[in-house]
Amino acid sequence: MSATSRTRAWWALTSTRSRLTALGATLIVAALAATSVIVWNSPQNPVATVVKAVSQVSGKSTAQDKIIRERNALLSQVVALQKQLDGRKADLSTTKAQLAAIQQQLWTAQGQLDASQKSTATPSTAKTATKKPTTAVAIVSAPTKAEIVSPSSPYFGLFTEQAPFNFATYDATAAKIGSKPNAVGYFGGWDQNYNGSAVTAAWKRGALPILTWESRPIDAGNGEVDASDYTLPQIIGDPAAGVPGRYDAYLHQYAKDIVATGLPLGIRLDHEMNGIWYPWSETDGSGNSINGNRVGDYVKMWQHVHDIFQEEGANDLVAWIWAPNIVNNLPATHKTSAYLDGLYPGDQYVDIVGLSGYLRPPYKADNTFSFDYTFGTSLAQLRRITAKPILLAEIGASETGGHKPAWISSVLTALTRPENSDIIGFSWFNLAVTTYTEGELATNDWRIESRPDSLAAFVAGLTMPGSRFRLIPD
């Protein structure tokens, strides 16, 4: 018996039964396959349900992770920006000083550009031979300090918007007057270094530079009496205990830079100290301290600064101008001669005494709109304190009320009188600004050319018979 016959005999007795058996097996397998397909594609398929659930969880997890990542990125950005903001705030005071310095540099550059354009020769169409350029060194001359303190003719000075960094407005006003000023006033703060180029530019025009040097930042607003970093006690230090002033290093360098430039200037240090509107004032009208200052500190501060300049050899080039405000509108406690006496540093520390005085509203009923009303009482106090020459260091007149032309005529006429021969000139505040002086805030047009009749009165006063001004045609 063959092997095949033996196998068939095991599960089918005959060949017919064997075929039927094979067919049945095939049908069973097909049924099972069909059942599997139905089950796998059924919504209730447990395996599919598990797979779908896993897929949904995975999808939700991916979206949530994305949100978390985006939130973390935004949080990091916020933290970085906050750090930048904190850094900007910390550098704010430095930035302000840098901006002020840049502004002065810009004005200087503009002025140099204007001068360069004016000096450029008119182009010619003719051909010329090329010449080797030559370099000329400009020599800037200036009078001695003694000549500055006792000038041969009075000073006619101007404060303008940009001079001595740019003389455009200064020159425009001079052209309207028809005469060149011989002094230029400007302001500087203790957050600024000495600017030798400004002094040089002034002397190139034959004008005395007069720096109003304020012991506070340059951008501080008028009327701000709180300057906690610039109190008089901090500036003075405690010499007896060997404690230097907070700004000694700055003052020493400033004096050294003056010596290095080699040209003289006037310095009006912390002016209008008898008022109540600056942080270097000592007391208000009720006797309260201003900015932490003590009675007697102003004199000590002035002498301290002067002594540092003396150590550096700068006082040979600096005419120190001590310039209070006129007393007319001060508190009663500040009008007295005794109060002003207590603010005077002494003749050995002062070269010129000055005054700030304006015709400005509101006007009192007894105001005569004259030189004597505005300056008379204050001049008497100055002359009692010292015999030093007098400079009307900052003056101006408002158009409010229509009294400006008459006041200008009165002032310039008074300067021809013999009793005022000790007045060595004036410096006019030639701006239209909102300013806080004499305890009040107001906007006034102080400019000489504010109106035609004011300008005419000014020109007539400068050129009147007996005038001591030596005018140079513009």
Secondary structure, DSSP 8 states (H G I E B T S, - for coil): --HHHHHHHHH-SSHHHHHHHHHHHHHHHHHHHHHHHHHHTSTT-HHHHHHHHHHHHHHHHHHHHHHHHHHHHHHHHHHHHHHHHHHHHHTHHHHHHHHHHHHHHHHHHHHHHHHHHHHS----SS------------------HHHHHS-SS-EEEEE-SSTTT--HHHHHHHHHHTB--SEEEEEEETTS---HHHHHHHHHTT-EEEEEEESS-TT--TT----TTS-HHHHH-BGGGTB--TTHHHHHHHHHHHHHHT--EEEEES--TTSSSSTT--B-TTS-BSTT--TTHHHHHHHHHHHHHHHHTGGGTEEEEE--B-STTS-HHHHSHHHHHTT---GGG-SEEEEEEEE-SS--TT---SHHHHHHHHHHHHHHH----EEEEEEEE--TTS-HHHHHHHHHHHTTSGGGTTEEEEEEE--EEEEEETTEEEEEE--TTSSHHHHHHHHHHHHSTT------B-
